[in-house]
């Protein structure tokens, strides 16, 4: 298993998460609406990288998008 950086677009904002999965396909099978990266993409801010590094890793399971949203609750209002 390895960690992947996942991006979910919501209302013009990118919500980032760290997801542990054996492959990109495993993540996309449960959440086809996300983008998956093995390394931080060039457009990812330093703040977002630190946020993802500080968060617990998520599993590639059904409800992944809900897990991502839960991780961002409170941050979206700011």
mmCIF file of the N, C-alpha and C atoms, coordinates in Angstrom:
data_MODEL
# 
_entry.id   MODEL 
# 
loop_
_atom_site.group_PDB 
_atom_site.id 
_atom_site.type_symbol 
_atom_site.label_atom_id 
_atom_site.label_alt_id 
_atom_site.label_comp_id 
_atom_site.label_asym_id 
_atom_site.label_entity_id 
_atom_site.label_seq_id 
_atom_site.pdbx_PDB_ins_code 
_atom_site.Cartn_x 
_atom_site.Cartn_y 
_atom_site.Cartn_z 
_atom_site.occupancy 
_atom_site.B_iso_or_equiv 
_atom_site.pdbx_formal_charge 
_atom_site.auth_seq_id 
_atom_site.auth_comp_id 
_atom_site.auth_asym_id 
_atom_site.auth_atom_id 
_atom_site.pdbx_PDB_model_num 
ATOM 1   N N  . UNK A 1 1  ? 0.845   -1.180 0.000  1.00 0.00 ? 1  UNK A N  1 
ATOM 2   C CA . UNK A 1 1  ? 0.000   0.000  0.000  1.00 0.00 ? 1  UNK A CA 1 
ATOM 3   C C  . UNK A 1 1  ? 0.886   1.236  0.000  1.00 0.00 ? 1  UNK A C  1 
ATOM 4   N N  . UNK A 1 2  ? 0.375   2.267  -0.614 1.00 0.00 ? 2  UNK A N  1 
ATOM 5   C CA . UNK A 1 2  ? 1.099   3.526  -0.615 1.00 0.00 ? 2  UNK A CA 1 
ATOM 6   C C  . UNK A 1 2  ? 0.115   4.676  -0.487 1.00 0.00 ? 2  UNK A C  1 
ATOM 7   N N  . UNK A 1 3  ? 0.628   5.822  -0.074 1.00 0.00 ? 3  UNK A N  1 
ATOM 8   C CA . UNK A 1 3  ? -0.212  7.010  0.055  1.00 0.00 ? 3  UNK A CA 1 
ATOM 9   C C  . UNK A 1 3  ? -0.286  7.740  -1.271 1.00 0.00 ? 3  UNK A C  1 
ATOM 10  N N  . UNK A 1 4  ? -1.472  8.216  -1.560 1.00 0.00 ? 4  UNK A N  1 
ATOM 11  C CA . UNK A 1 4  ? -1.731  9.014  -2.747 1.00 0.00 ? 4  UNK A CA 1 
ATOM 12  C C  . UNK A 1 4  ? -2.352  10.326 -2.295 1.00 0.00 ? 4  UNK A C  1 
ATOM 13  N N  . UNK A 1 5  ? -2.111  11.374 -3.043 1.00 0.00 ? 5  UNK A N  1 
ATOM 14  C CA . UNK A 1 5  ? -2.757  12.658 -2.791 1.00 0.00 ? 5  UNK A CA 1 
ATOM 15  C C  . UNK A 1 5  ? -3.995  12.712 -3.671 1.00 0.00 ? 5  UNK A C  1 
ATOM 16  N N  . UNK A 1 6  ? -5.124  12.989 -3.041 1.00 0.00 ? 6  UNK A N  1 
ATOM 17  C CA . UNK A 1 6  ? -6.401  13.006 -3.752 1.00 0.00 ? 6  UNK A CA 1 
ATOM 18  C C  . UNK A 1 6  ? -6.969  14.417 -3.705 1.00 0.00 ? 6  UNK A C  1 
ATOM 19  N N  . UNK A 1 7  ? -7.489  14.859 -4.831 1.00 0.00 ? 7  UNK A N  1 
ATOM 20  C CA . UNK A 1 7  ? -8.117  16.174 -4.926 1.00 0.00 ? 7  UNK A CA 1 
ATOM 21  C C  . UNK A 1 7  ? -9.586  15.997 -5.296 1.00 0.00 ? 7  UNK A C  1 
ATOM 22  N N  . UNK A 1 8  ? -10.437 16.692 -4.554 1.00 0.00 ? 8  UNK A N  1 
ATOM 23  C CA . UNK A 1 8  ? -11.872 16.701 -4.844 1.00 0.00 ? 8  UNK A CA 1 
ATOM 24  C C  . UNK A 1 8  ? -12.293 18.156 -5.012 1.00 0.00 ? 8  UNK A C  1 
ATOM 25  N N  . UNK A 1 9  ? -12.904 18.462 -6.139 1.00 0.00 ? 9  UNK A N  1 
ATOM 26  C CA . UNK A 1 9  ? -13.336 19.832 -6.430 1.00 0.00 ? 9  UNK A CA 1 
ATOM 27  C C  . UNK A 1 9  ? -14.752 20.039 -5.903 1.00 0.00 ? 9  UNK A C  1 
ATOM 28  N N  . UNK A 1 10 ? -14.925 21.129 -5.140 1.00 0.00 ? 10 UNK A N  1 
ATOM 29  C CA . UNK A 1 10 ? -16.236 21.450 -4.582 1.00 0.00 ? 10 UNK A CA 1 
ATOM 30  C C  . UNK A 1 10 ? -16.418 22.962 -4.593 1.00 0.00 ? 10 UNK A C  1 
ATOM 31  N N  . UNK A 1 11 ? -17.383 23.433 -5.336 1.00 0.00 ? 11 UNK A N  1 
ATOM 32  C CA . UNK A 1 11 ? -17.730 24.862 -5.369 1.00 0.00 ? 11 UNK A CA 1 
ATOM 33  C C  . UNK A 1 11 ? -16.517 25.741 -5.634 1.00 0.00 ? 11 UNK A C  1 
ATOM 34  N N  . UNK A 1 12 ? -15.695 25.338 -6.579 1.00 0.00 ? 12 UNK A N  1 
ATOM 35  C CA . UNK A 1 12 ? -14.541 26.144 -6.954 1.00 0.00 ? 12 UNK A CA 1 
ATOM 36  C C  . UNK A 1 12 ? -13.333 26.018 -6.047 1.00 0.00 ? 12 UNK A C  1 
ATOM 37  N N  . UNK A 1 13 ? -13.387 25.122 -5.078 1.00 0.00 ? 13 UNK A N  1 
ATOM 38  C CA . UNK A 1 13 ? -12.257 24.900 -4.170 1.00 0.00 ? 13 UNK A CA 1 
ATOM 39  C C  . UNK A 1 13 ? -11.764 23.467 -4.344 1.00 0.00 ? 13 UNK A C  1 
ATOM 40  N N  . UNK A 1 14 ? -10.481 23.278 -4.131 1.00 0.00 ? 14 UNK A N  1 
ATOM 41  C CA . UNK A 1 14 ? -9.903  21.938 -4.166 1.00 0.00 ? 14 UNK A CA 1 
ATOM 42  C C  . UNK A 1 14 ? -9.702  21.461 -2.743 1.00 0.00 ? 14 UNK A C  1 
ATOM 43  N N  . UNK A 1 15 ? -10.298 20.325 -2.437 1.00 0.00 ? 15 UNK A N  1 
ATOM 44  C CA . UNK A 1 15 ? -10.144 19.706 -1.123 1.00 0.00 ? 15 UNK A CA 1 
ATOM 45  C C  . UNK A 1 15 ? -9.160  18.552 -1.279 1.00 0.00 ? 15 UNK A C  1 
ATOM 46  N N  . UNK A 1 16 ? -8.086  18.592 -0.505 1.00 0.00 ? 16 UNK A N  1 
ATOM 47  C CA . UNK A 1 16 ? -7.017  17.607 -0.621 1.00 0.00 ? 16 UNK A CA 1 
ATOM 48  C C  . UNK A 1 16 ? -7.100  16.588 0.499  1.00 0.00 ? 16 UNK A C  1 
ATOM 49  N N  . UNK A 1 17 ? -6.635  15.383 0.229  1.00 0.00 ? 17 UNK A N  1 
ATOM 50  C CA . UNK A 1 17 ? -6.585  14.330 1.246  1.00 0.00 ? 17 UNK A CA 1 
ATOM 51  C C  . UNK A 1 17 ? -5.465  13.358 0.912  1.00 0.00 ? 17 UNK A C  1 
ATOM 52  N N  . UNK A 1 18 ? -5.060  12.602 1.918  1.00 0.00 ? 18 UNK A N  1 
ATOM 53  C CA . UNK A 1 18 ? -4.054  11.545 1.756  1.00 0.00 ? 18 UNK A CA 1 
ATOM 54  C C  . UNK A 1 18 ? -4.795  10.211 1.877  1.00 0.00 ? 18 UNK A C  1 
ATOM 55  N N  . UNK A 1 19 ? -4.691  9.405  0.834  1.00 0.00 ? 19 UNK A N  1 
ATOM 56  C CA . UNK A 1 19 ? -5.427  8.141  0.790  1.00 0.00 ? 19 UNK A CA 1 
ATOM 57  C C  . UNK A 1 19 ? -4.446  6.990  0.613  1.00 0.00 ? 19 UNK A C  1 
ATOM 58  N N  . UNK A 1 20 ? -4.602  5.976  1.444  1.00 0.00 ? 20 UNK A N  1 
ATOM 59  C CA . UNK A 1 20 ? -3.757  4.791  1.378  1.00 0.00 ? 20 UNK A CA 1 
ATOM 60  C C  . UNK A 1 20 ? -4.466  3.751  0.519  1.00 0.00 ? 20 UNK A C  1 
ATOM 61  N N  . UNK A 1 21 ? -3.803  3.331  -0.554 1.00 0.00 ? 21 UNK A N  1 
ATOM 62  C CA . UNK A 1 21 ? -4.400  2.352  -1.466 1.00 0.00 ? 21 UNK A CA 1 
ATOM 63  C C  . UNK A 1 21 ? -3.289  1.620  -2.210 1.00 0.00 ? 21 UNK A C  1 
ATOM 64  N N  . UNK A 1 22 ? -3.615  0.460  -2.729 1.00 0.00 ? 22 UNK A N  1 
ATOM 65  C CA . UNK A 1 22 ? -2.629  -0.302 -3.494 1.00 0.00 ? 22 UNK A CA 1 
ATOM 66  C C  . UNK A 1 22 ? -2.399  0.287  -4.882 1.00 0.00 ? 22 UNK A C  1 
ATOM 67  N N  . UNK A 1 23 ? -3.413  1.016  -5.399 1.00 0.00 ? 23 UNK A N  1 
ATOM 68  C CA . UNK A 1 23 ? -3.268  1.589  -6.736 1.00 0.00 ? 23 UNK A CA 1 
ATOM 69  C C  . UNK A 1 23 ? -4.233  2.757  -6.920 1.00 0.00 ? 23 UNK A C  1 
ATOM 70  N N  . UNK A 1 24 ? -3.977  3.534  -7.932 1.00 0.00 ? 24 UNK A N  1 
ATOM 71  C CA . UNK A 1 24 ? -4.883  4.626  -8.305 1.00 0.00 ? 24 UNK A CA 1 
ATOM 72  C C  . UNK A 1 24 ? -6.247  4.049  -8.666 1.00 0.00 ? 24 UNK A C  1 
ATOM 73  N N  . UNK A 1 25 ? -6.250  2.938  -9.370 1.00 0.00 ? 25 UNK A N  1 
ATOM 74  C CA . UNK A 1 25 ? -7.515  2.317  -9.782 1.00 0.00 ? 25 UNK A CA 1 
ATOM 75  C C  . UNK A 1 25 ? -8.385  1.936  -8.591 1.00 0.00 ? 25 UNK A C  1 
ATOM 76  N N  . UNK A 1 26 ? -7.769  1.526  -7.484 1.00 0.00 ? 26 UNK A N  1 
ATOM 77  C CA . UNK A 1 26 ? -8.539  1.186  -6.284 1.00 0.00 ? 26 UNK A CA 1 
ATOM 78  C C  . UNK A 1 26 ? -9.285  2.413  -5.771 1.00 0.00 ? 26 UNK A C  1 
ATOM 79  N N  . UNK A 1 27 ? -8.646  3.564  -5.812 1.00 0.00 ? 27 UNK A N  1 
ATOM 80  C CA . UNK A 1 27 ? -9.294  4.801  -5.366 1.00 0.00 ? 27 UNK A CA 1 
ATOM 81  C C  . UNK A 1 27 ? -10.398 5.200  -6.333 1.00 0.00 ? 27 UNK A C  1 
ATOM 82  N N  . UNK A 1 28 ? -10.090 5.185  -7.616 1.00 0.00 ? 28 UNK A N  1 
ATOM 83  C CA . UNK A 1 28 ? -11.077 5.601  -8.617 1.00 0.00 ? 28 UNK A CA 1 
ATOM 84  C C  . UNK A 1 28 ? -12.277 4.670  -8.688 1.00 0.00 ? 28 UNK A C  1 
ATOM 85  N N  . UNK A 1 29 ? -12.113 3.424  -8.268 1.00 0.00 ? 29 UNK A N  1 
ATOM 86  C CA . UNK A 1 29 ? -13.239 2.487  -8.262 1.00 0.00 ? 29 UNK A CA 1 
ATOM 87  C C  . UNK A 1 29 ? -14.305 2.903  -7.252 1.00 0.00 ? 29 UNK A C  1 
ATOM 88  N N  . UNK A 1 30 ? -13.895 3.549  -6.154 1.00 0.00 ? 30 UNK A N  1 
ATOM 89  C CA . UNK A 1 30 ? -14.856 3.964  -5.128 1.00 0.00 ? 30 UNK A CA 1 
ATOM 90  C C  . UNK A 1 30 ? -15.187 5.451  -5.196 1.00 0.00 ? 30 UNK A C  1 
ATOM 91  N N  . UNK A 1 31 ? -14.346 6.233  -5.885 1.00 0.00 ? 31 UNK A N  1 
ATOM 92  C CA . UNK A 1 31 ? -14.572 7.678  -5.969 1.00 0.00 ? 31 UNK A CA 1 
ATOM 93  C C  . UNK A 1 31 ? -14.076 8.202  -7.322 1.00 0.00 ? 31 UNK A C  1 
ATOM 94  N N  . UNK A 1 32 ? -14.811 7.907  -8.390 1.00 0.00 ? 32 UNK A N  1 
ATOM 95  C CA . UNK A 1 32 ? -14.350 8.323  -9.723 1.00 0.00 ? 32 UNK A CA 1 
ATOM 96  C C  . UNK A 1 32 ? -14.314 9.841  -9.907 1.00 0.00 ? 32 UNK A C  1 
ATOM 97  N N  . UNK A 1 33 ? -14.927 10.584 -9.004 1.00 0.00 ? 33 UNK A N  1 
ATOM 98  C CA . UNK A 1 33 ? -14.982 12.040 -9.122 1.00 0.00 ? 33 UNK A CA 1 
ATOM 99  C C  . UNK A 1 33 ? -13.746 12.748 -8.583 1.00 0.00 ? 33 UNK A C  1 
ATOM 100 N N  . UNK A 1 34 ? -12.762 12.010 -8.075 1.00 0.00 ? 34 UNK A N  1 
ATOM 101 C CA . UNK A 1 34 ? -11.546 12.631 -7.550 1.00 0.00 ? 34 UNK A CA 1 
ATOM 102 C C  . UNK A 1 34 ? -10.408 12.517 -8.553 1.00 0.00 ? 34 UNK A C  1 
ATOM 103 N N  . UNK A 1 35 ? -9.402  13.366 -8.367 1.00 0.00 ? 35 UNK A N  1 
ATOM 104 C CA . UNK A 1 35 ? -8.149  13.265 -9.111 1.00 0.00 ? 35 UNK A CA 1 
ATOM 105 C C  . UNK A 1 35 ? -7.116  12.696 -8.156 1.00 0.00 ? 35 UNK A C  1 
ATOM 106 N N  . UNK A 1 36 ? -6.283  11.792 -8.648 1.00 0.00 ? 36 UNK A N  1 
ATOM 107 C CA . UNK A 1 36 ? -5.300  11.126 -7.799 1.00 0.00 ? 36 UNK A CA 1 
ATOM 108 C C  . UNK A 1 36 ? -3.896  11.453 -8.286 1.00 0.00 ? 36 UNK A C  1 
ATOM 109 N N  . UNK A 1 37 ? -3.022  11.789 -7.340 1.00 0.00 ? 37 UNK A N  1 
ATOM 110 C CA . UNK A 1 37 ? -1.635  12.146 -7.641 1.00 0.00 ? 37 UNK A CA 1 
ATOM 111 C C  . UNK A 1 37 ? -0.713  11.342 -6.726 1.00 0.00 ? 37 UNK A C  1 
ATOM 112 N N  . UNK A 1 38 ? 0.410   10.891 -7.258 1.00 0.00 ? 38 UNK A N  1 
ATOM 113 C CA . UNK A 1 38 ? 1.405   10.214 -6.424 1.00 0.00 ? 38 UNK A CA 1 
ATOM 114 C C  . UNK A 1 38 ? 2.316   11.210 -5.726 1.00 0.00 ? 38 UNK A C  1 
ATOM 115 N N  . UNK A 1 39 ? 2.462   12.399 -6.305 1.00 0.00 ? 39 UNK A N  1 
ATOM 116 C CA . UNK A 1 39 ? 3.271   13.472 -5.733 1.00 0.00 ? 39 UNK A CA 1 
ATOM 117 C C  . UNK A 1 39 ? 2.450   14.749 -5.775 1.00 0.00 ? 39 UNK A C  1 
ATOM 118 N N  . UNK A 1 40 ? 2.766   15.704 -4.904 1.00 0.00 ? 40 UNK A N  1 
ATOM 119 C CA . UNK A 1 40 ? 2.011   16.956 -4.957 1.00 0.00 ? 40 UNK A CA 1 
ATOM 120 C C  . UNK A 1 40 ? 2.123   17.599 -6.340 1.00 0.00 ? 40 UNK A C  1 
ATOM 121 N N  . UNK A 1 41 ? 0.997   17.942 -6.952 1.00 0.00 ? 41 UNK A N  1 
ATOM 122 C CA . UNK A 1 41 ? 1.049   18.607 -8.255 1.00 0.00 ? 41 UNK A CA 1 
ATOM 123 C C  . UNK A 1 41 ? 1.600   20.023 -8.104 1.00 0.00 ? 41 UNK A C  1 
ATOM 124 N N  . UNK A 1 42 ? 2.105   20.588 -9.179 1.00 0.00 ? 42 UNK A N  1 
ATOM 125 C CA . UNK A 1 42 ? 2.741   21.910 -9.144 1.00 0.00 ? 42 UNK A CA 1 
ATOM 126 C C  . UNK A 1 42 ? 1.805   22.996 -8.627 1.00 0.00 ? 42 UNK A C  1 
ATOM 127 N N  . UNK A 1 43 ? 0.521   22.875 -8.867 1.00 0.00 ? 43 UNK A N  1 
ATOM 128 C CA . UNK A 1 43 ? -0.425  23.905 -8.443 1.00 0.00 ? 43 UNK A CA 1 
ATOM 129 C C  . UNK A 1 43 ? -0.893  23.760 -6.993 1.00 0.00 ? 43 UNK A C  1 
ATOM 130 N N  . UNK A 1 44 ? -0.432  22.730 -6.302 1.00 0.00 ? 44 UNK A N  1 
ATOM 131 C CA . UNK A 1 44 ? -0.811  22.528 -4.904 1.00 0.00 ? 44 UNK A CA 1 
ATOM 132 C C  . UNK A 1 44 ? -0.005  23.479 -4.027 1.00 0.00 ? 44 UNK A C  1 
ATOM 133 N N  . UNK A 1 45 ? -0.691  24.237 -3.171 1.00 0.00 ? 45 UNK A N  1 
ATOM 134 C CA . UNK A 1 45 ? -0.018  25.223 -2.331 1.00 0.00 ? 45 UNK A CA 1 
ATOM 135 C C  . UNK A 1 45 ? 0.735   24.557 -1.182 1.00 0.00 ? 45 UNK A C  1 
ATOM 136 N N  . UNK A 1 46 ? 1.693   25.263 -0.634 1.00 0.00 ? 46 UNK A N  1 
ATOM 137 C CA . UNK A 1 46 ? 2.441   24.765 0.531  1.00 0.00 ? 46 UNK A CA 1 
ATOM 138 C C  . UNK A 1 46 ? 1.501   24.518 1.700  1.00 0.00 ? 46 UNK A C  1 
ATOM 139 N N  . UNK A 1 47 ? 0.521   25.392 1.878  1.00 0.00 ? 47 UNK A N  1 
ATOM 140 C CA . UNK A 1 47 ? -0.456  25.220 2.956  1.00 0.00 ? 47 UNK A CA 1 
ATOM 141 C C  . UNK A 1 47 ? -1.226  23.904 2.786  1.00 0.00 ? 47 UNK A C  1 
ATOM 142 N N  . UNK A 1 48 ? -1.641  23.612 1.564  1.00 0.00 ? 48 UNK A N  1 
ATOM 143 C CA . UNK A 1 48 ? -2.381  22.372 1.298  1.00 0.00 ? 48 UNK A CA 1 
ATOM 144 C C  . UNK A 1 48 ? -1.491  21.154 1.523  1.00 0.00 ? 48 UNK A C  1 
ATOM 145 N N  . UNK A 1 49 ? -0.232  21.243 1.132  1.00 0.00 ? 49 UNK A N  1 
ATOM 146 C CA . UNK A 1 49 ? 0.697   20.128 1.349  1.00 0.00 ? 49 UNK A CA 1 
ATOM 147 C C  . UNK A 1 49 ? 0.854   19.858 2.845  1.00 0.00 ? 49 UNK A C  1 
ATOM 148 N N  . UNK A 1 50 ? 1.050   20.908 3.626  1.00 0.00 ? 50 UNK A N  1 
ATOM 149 C CA . UNK A 1 50 ? 1.185   20.739 5.091  1.00 0.00 ? 50 UNK A CA 1 
ATOM 150 C C  . UNK A 1 50 ? -0.096  20.162 5.681  1.00 0.00 ? 50 UNK A C  1 
ATOM 151 N N  . UNK A 1 51 ? -1.257  20.639 5.213  1.00 0.00 ? 51 UNK A N  1 
ATOM 152 C CA . UNK A 1 51 ? -2.530  20.134 5.709  1.00 0.00 ? 51 UNK A CA 1 
ATOM 153 C C  . UNK A 1 51 ? -2.637  18.630 5.464  1.00 0.00 ? 51 UNK A C  1 
ATOM 154 N N  . UNK A 1 52 ? -2.334  18.212 4.250  1.00 0.00 ? 52 UNK A N  1 
ATOM 155 C CA . UNK A 1 52 ? -2.431  16.787 3.899  1.00 0.00 ? 52 UNK A CA 1 
ATOM 156 C C  . UNK A 1 52 ? -1.446  15.965 4.723  1.00 0.00 ? 52 UNK A C  1 
ATOM 157 N N  . UNK A 1 53 ? -0.231  16.462 4.884  1.00 0.00 ? 53 UNK A N  1 
ATOM 158 C CA . UNK A 1 53 ? 0.773   15.732 5.660  1.00 0.00 ? 53 UNK A CA 1 
ATOM 159 C C  . UNK A 1 53 ? 0.356   15.560 7.117  1.00 0.00 ? 53 UNK A C  1 
ATOM 160 N N  . UNK A 1 54 ? -0.363  16.544 7.673  1.00 0.00 ? 54 UNK A N  1 
ATOM 161 C CA . UNK A 1 54 ? -0.769  16.507 9.083  1.00 0.00 ? 54 UNK A CA 1 
ATOM 162 C C  . UNK A 1 54 ? -2.024  15.679 9.327  1.00 0.00 ? 54 UNK A C  1 
ATOM 163 N N  . UNK A 1 55 ? -2.755  15.352 8.287  1.00 0.00 ? 55 UNK A N  1 
ATOM 164 C CA . UNK A 1 55 ? -4.008  14.616 8.442  1.00 0.00 ? 55 UNK A CA 1 
ATOM 165 C C  . UNK A 1 55 ? -3.760  13.105 8.450  1.00 0.00 ? 55 UNK A C  1 
ATOM 166 N N  . UNK A 1 56 ? -4.595  12.369 9.181  1.00 0.00 ? 56 UNK A N  1 
ATOM 167 C CA . UNK A 1 56 ? -4.476  10.907 9.108  1.00 0.00 ? 56 UNK A CA 1 
ATOM 168 C C  . UNK A 1 56 ? -4.834  10.425 7.703  1.00 0.00 ? 56 UNK A C  1 
ATOM 169 N N  . UNK A 1 57 ? -4.215  9.337  7.312  1.00 0.00 ? 57 UNK A N  1 
ATOM 170 C CA . UNK A 1 57 ? -4.532  8.805  5.985  1.00 0.00 ? 57 UNK A CA 1 
ATOM 171 C C  . UNK A 1 57 ? -5.912  8.182  5.988  1.00 0.00 ? 57 UNK A C  1 
ATOM 172 N N  . UNK A 1 58 ? -6.548  8.259  4.845  1.00 0.00 ? 58 UNK A N  1 
ATOM 173 C CA . UNK A 1 58 ? -7.879  7.691  4.652  1.00 0.00 ? 58 UNK A CA 1 
ATOM 174 C C  . UNK A 1 58 ? -7.739  6.397  3.871  1.00 0.00 ? 58 UNK A C  1 
ATOM 175 N N  . UNK A 1 59 ? -8.747  5.564  3.971  1.00 0.00 ? 59 UNK A N  1 
ATOM 176 C CA . UNK A 1 59 ? -8.729  4.323  3.210  1.00 0.00 ? 59 UNK A CA 1 
ATOM 177 C C  . UNK A 1 59 ? -9.563  4.495  1.948  1.00 0.00 ? 59 UNK A C  1 
ATOM 178 N N  . UNK A 1 60 ? -9.201  3.745  0.947  1.00 0.00 ? 60 UNK A N  1 
ATOM 179 C CA . UNK A 1 60 ? -9.939  3.775  -0.321 1.00 0.00 ? 60 UNK A CA 1 
ATOM 180 C C  . UNK A 1 60 ? -11.166 2.892  -0.168 1.00 0.00 ? 60 UNK A C  1 
ATOM 181 N N  . UNK A 1 61 ? -12.220 3.477  0.363  1.00 0.00 ? 61 UNK A N  1 
ATOM 182 C CA . UNK A 1 61 ? -13.450 2.721  0.580  1.00 0.00 ? 61 UNK A CA 1 
ATOM 183 C C  . UNK A 1 61 ? -14.630 3.572  0.133  1.00 0.00 ? 61 UNK A C  1 
ATOM 184 N N  . UNK A 1 62 ? -15.777 2.920  0.016  1.00 0.00 ? 62 UNK A N  1 
ATOM 185 C CA . UNK A 1 62 ? -16.984 3.665  -0.334 1.00 0.00 ? 62 UNK A CA 1 
ATOM 186 C C  . UNK A 1 62 ? -17.189 4.722  0.744  1.00 0.00 ? 62 UNK A C  1 
ATOM 187 N N  . UNK A 1 63 ? -17.597 5.882  0.328  1.00 0.00 ? 63 UNK A N  1 
ATOM 188 C CA . UNK A 1 63 ? -17.736 6.989  1.258  1.00 0.00 ? 63 UNK A CA 1 
ATOM 189 C C  . UNK A 1 63 ? -16.476 7.833  1.353  1.00 0.00 ? 63 UNK A C  1 
ATOM 190 N N  . UNK A 1 64 ? -15.524 7.607  0.450  1.00 0.00 ? 64 UNK A N  1 
ATOM 191 C CA . UNK A 1 64 ? -14.267 8.354  0.481  1.00 0.00 ? 64 UNK A CA 1 
ATOM 192 C C  . UNK A 1 64 ? -14.514 9.855  0.368  1.00 0.00 ? 64 UNK A C  1 
ATOM 193 N N  . UNK A 1 65 ? -15.393 10.268 -0.521 1.00 0.00 ? 65 UNK A N  1 
ATOM 194 C CA . UNK A 1 65 ? -15.666 11.700 -0.673 1.00 0.00 ? 65 UNK A CA 1 
ATOM 195 C C  . UNK A 1 65 ? -16.238 12.265 0.630  1.00 0.00 ? 65 UNK A C  1 
ATOM 196 N N  . UNK A 1 66 ? -17.093 11.528 1.300  1.00 0.00 ? 66 UNK A N  1 
ATOM 197 C CA . UNK A 1 66 ? -17.614 11.978 2.600  1.00 0.00 ? 66 UNK A CA 1 
ATOM 198 C C  . UNK A 1 66 ? -16.489 12.104 3.623  1.00 0.00 ? 66 UNK A C  1 
ATOM 199 N N  . UNK A 1 67 ? -15.532 11.189 3.595  1.00 0.00 ? 67 UNK A N  1 
ATOM 200 C CA . UNK A 1 67 ? -14.380 11.278 4.500  1.00 0.00 ? 67 UNK A CA 1 
ATOM 201 C C  . UNK A 1 67 ? -13.586 12.551 4.214  1.00 0.00 ? 67 UNK A C  1 
ATOM 202 N N  . UNK A 1 68 ? -13.401 12.861 2.934  1.00 0.00 ? 68 UNK A N  1 
ATOM 203 C CA . UNK A 1 68 ? -12.665 14.071 2.554  1.00 0.00 ? 68 UNK A CA 1 
ATOM 204 C C  . UNK A 1 68 ? -13.412 15.304 3.056  1.00 0.00 ? 68 UNK A C  1 
ATOM 205 N N  . UNK A 1 69 ? -14.715 15.350 2.824  1.00 0.00 ? 69 UNK A N  1 
ATOM 206 C CA . UNK A 1 69 ? -15.507 16.490 3.285  1.00 0.00 ? 69 UNK A CA 1 
ATOM 207 C C  . UNK A 1 69 ? -15.443 16.627 4.801  1.00 0.00 ? 69 UNK A C  1 
ATOM 208 N N  . UNK A 1 70 ? -15.543 15.531 5.521  1.00 0.00 ? 70 UNK A N  1 
ATOM 209 C CA . UNK A 1 70 ? -15.458 15.570 6.983  1.00 0.00 ? 70 UNK A CA 1 
ATOM 210 C C  . UNK A 1 70 ? -14.123 16.147 7.446  1.00 0.00 ? 70 UNK A C  1 
ATOM 211 N N  . UNK A 1 71 ? -13.046 15.823 6.732  1.00 0.00 ? 71 UNK A N  1 
ATOM 212 C CA . UNK A 1 71 ? -11.724 16.331 7.085  1.00 0.00 ? 71 UNK A CA 1 
ATOM 213 C C  . UNK A 1 71 ? -11.594 17.828 6.880  1.00 0.00 ? 71 UNK A C  1 
ATOM 214 N N  . UNK A 1 72 ? -12.449 18.386 6.045  1.00 0.00 ? 72 UNK A N  1 
ATOM 215 C CA . UNK A 1 72 ? -12.370 19.813 5.732  1.00 0.00 ? 72 UNK A CA 1 
ATOM 216 C C  . UNK A 1 72 ? -13.435 20.636 6.464  1.00 0.00 ? 72 UNK A C  1 
ATOM 217 N N  . UNK A 1 73 ? -14.314 20.003 7.224  1.00 0.00 ? 73 UNK A N  1 
ATOM 218 C CA . UNK A 1 73 ? -15.337 20.739 7.959  1.00 0.00 ? 73 UNK A CA 1 
ATOM 219 C C  . UNK A 1 73 ? -14.643 21.757 8.862  1.00 0.00 ? 73 UNK A C  1 
ATOM 220 N N  . UNK A 1 74 ? -15.109 22.955 8.839  1.00 0.00 ? 74 UNK A N  1 
ATOM 221 C CA . UNK A 1 74 ? -14.504 24.009 9.637  1.00 0.00 ? 74 UNK A CA 1 
ATOM 222 C C  . UNK A 1 74 ? -13.497 24.823 8.840  1.00 0.00 ? 74 UNK A C  1 
ATOM 223 N N  . UNK A 1 75 ? -12.742 24.174 7.978  1.00 0.00 ? 75 UNK A N  1 
ATOM 224 C CA . UNK A 1 75 ? -11.759 24.892 7.150  1.00 0.00 ? 75 UNK A CA 1 
ATOM 225 C C  . UNK A 1 75 ? -12.450 25.575 5.974  1.00 0.00 ? 75 UNK A C  1 
ATOM 226 N N  . UNK A 1 76 ? -13.572 25.038 5.531  1.00 0.00 ? 76 UNK A N  1 
ATOM 227 C CA . UNK A 1 76 ? -14.256 25.602 4.369  1.00 0.00 ? 76 UNK A CA 1 
ATOM 228 C C  . UNK A 1 76 ? -14.865 26.969 4.666  1.00 0.00 ? 76 UNK A C  1 
ATOM 229 N N  . UNK A 1 77 ? -15.235 27.201 5.902  1.00 0.00 ? 77 UNK A N  1 
ATOM 230 C CA . UNK A 1 77 ? -15.863 28.475 6.269  1.00 0.00 ? 77 UNK A CA 1 
ATOM 231 C C  . UNK A 1 77 ? -14.845 29.612 6.301  1.00 0.00 ? 77 UNK A C  1 
ATOM 232 N N  . UNK A 1 78 ? -13.577 29.273 6.442  1.00 0.00 ? 78 UNK A N  1 
ATOM 233 C CA . UNK A 1 78 ? -12.564 30.334 6.547  1.00 0.00 ? 78 UNK A CA 1 
ATOM 234 C C  . UNK A 1 78 ? -12.051 30.785 5.209  1.00 0.00 ? 78 UNK A C  1 
# 
